[in-house]
Amino acid sequence: MMNVHQFALLDRLSMIEHLLEQLAELYSKHDSVKMFEQLVNHRHLSQTPDVGFPPSD
């Protein structure tokens, strides 16, 4: 018989599996190169520190 923690874990795994299926379906409908470029651009923007220097002339 499953205890409460095992049941909760199975429930979460089921939710994760469902989300992964939705992501796979979404990405299969899009151009993978374009999606990769968007991911790289997003990662670059989110990792670039704002050092506060004014642009040079």
C-alpha positions in Angstrom: 0.0 0.0 0.0 1.3 3.4 -0.9 1.9 6.1 1.7 1.0 9.8 1.3 4.6 10.7 0.2 4.7 8.1 -2.5 1.3 9.2 -3.8 2.3 12.8 -3.9 5.5 11.9 -5.7 3.6 9.9 -8.3 1.2 12.8 -8.7 4.0 15.3 -9.4 5.7 12.9 -11.8 2.5 12.6 -13.7 2.2 16.4 -13.9 5.8 16.7 -15.1 5.2 14.0 -17.7 2.2 15.9 -19.0 4.1 19.2 -19.2 7.0 17.5 -21.1 4.5 16.1 -23.6 3.0 19.5 -24.1 6.5 21.0 -24.6 7.4 18.3 -27.1 4.2 19.0 -29.0 4.8 22.7 -29.0 8.5 22.4 -30.2 7.6 19.9 -32.9 5.4 22.6 -34.5 8.2 25.2 -34.7 11.4 25.7 -36.6 14.1 24.2 -34.3 16.8 26.5 -35.6 14.7 29.6 -34.9 13.8 28.3 -31.4 17.4 27.7 -30.6 18.4 31.1 -31.7 15.7 32.6 -29.5 16.9 30.6 -26.6 20.5 31.7 -27.1 19.5 35.3 -27.4 17.3 35.1 -24.3 20.1 33.4 -22.3 22.6 36.0 -23.4 20.3 38.9 -22.4 19.5 37.3 -19.1 23.2 36.6 -18.3 24.7 40.0 -19.4 25.4 42.1 -16.3 24.3 45.7 -16.3 27.5 47.4 -15.3 26.1 50.9 -15.7 28.8 52.4 -18.0 27.6 54.9 -20.5 28.2 54.0 -24.2 31.4 55.3 -25.6 31.4 57.8 -28.5 
